[in-house]
Amino acid sequence: MRNIFLIVVCVLSLSSAIANEAAPLADDPVTEQRLISISEEMRCLVCQNESLAGSRSDLANDLRREIRILIKEGKSDDQIRSFMVERYGDFVLYRPPVKPVTWLLWIGPFVILGIGIAGLLMYLRRRNSIIPTVTLTDSDNQKIDAMLNAADNKEG
């Protein structure tokens, strides 16, 4: 048992000795902050559901490197976004502009929701009209009352 404990302690001490602090991605923290700000507004083209800033895919690393180069060249944020859209299309943006090409992206979910609600309402109306309305007679009500009283007496 003592040997196992010593082995675990040795492994843990070696792993902490080997671990290095993460190297900064850019020499200039302002450049890095701008890179993060721009890349959080863009979609990873491989992951598609993850921002460019959060993705670890090779393409995302290349795109971040490209953005970093454009920042160092003195391009504005809008020029960088325009470059990315020109190269990869509006899909690269998390919030694509509203224009005829992207109307389906903006209006589509609401149209699908409206169709779903209309279908649900039609189904419920049709179901309610199919279910027959039954009127209970006095003798039926007396039988139900007797059953309920019998059930109450068994519980108490």
Secondary structure, 3 states (H helix, E strand, C coil): CHHHHHHHHHHHHHHHHHCCCCCCCCCCHHHHHHHHHHHCCEECCCCCCCECCCCCCHHHHHHHHHHHHHHHCCCCHHHHHHHHHHHHCHHHECCCCCCHHHHHHHHHHHHHHHHHHHHHHHHHHHHHHHCCCCCCCHHHHHHHHHHHHHHHHHHC
